[in-house]
Each structure stands twice: as C-alpha cells, then as structure tokens.
Amino acid sequence: MSDSLSEAEVGAVAEGVPEGIPEAEPTYDPAAPAPLNVDRAPSGNADVDAQLGRLADTDHLATDGHVEVYEDVHRGLRDALTALDARPGPPAPPSTYDRRS
C-alpha cells in the first residue's frame, strides 16, 4: 500500500467527497416554496380573473411572502366589486301601481 494520494483523490478529499462516492442528491426541504397547483376557473370578469391569476405568484414565494400577495389581491378584488357597483345599471322599470293617497 502506498501512503501517497493521486491528484484526483487529493481534490476529492479537499472537497469533502471521497473518490468514487456519488454526491448526495438534494433532500426534500419542507420549508422551501412549492406550487399549490390550485386550478383557477375563469370568472368571466377580466378584472377578477387578473387578480385571481396573481395568486399564482405565491407558488414561488416562501410562506412569509404570501401575505403581501393576498393583501394585494384582496384590494384588487374589492376595487373590482366597487367598480361593478359604480356602473350605471338599466333604468328601473316603471311602477305598475298608482301612488295616489
């Protein structure tokens, strides 16, 4: 046996990985961001659909980053509902009863 190491063995030992042993695959990290893969059905309203599509941004964020997205989407949905209330609707139908007292 020889006490000398080849250059490849020296490099592997210096890197902390013995020669001939494959590097370990990355392990599952439950704290890492993971897509929820929630289907979002179209609502028929472009403003609402855009806000719901924004929820996909949370798929790539850590949990502590979700709050900002949720608040932004909530604000956008509230604005979309307010805009629906502000649009003039059809005129009210005429009354069919007599208002005489």
Secondary structure, 3 states (H helix, E strand, C coil): CCCCCCHHHHHHHHHCCCCCCCCCCCCCCCCCCCCCCCCCCCCCCHHHHHHHHHHHHHHHCCHHHHHHHHHHHHHHHHHHHHHHHHCCCCCCCCCCCCCCC
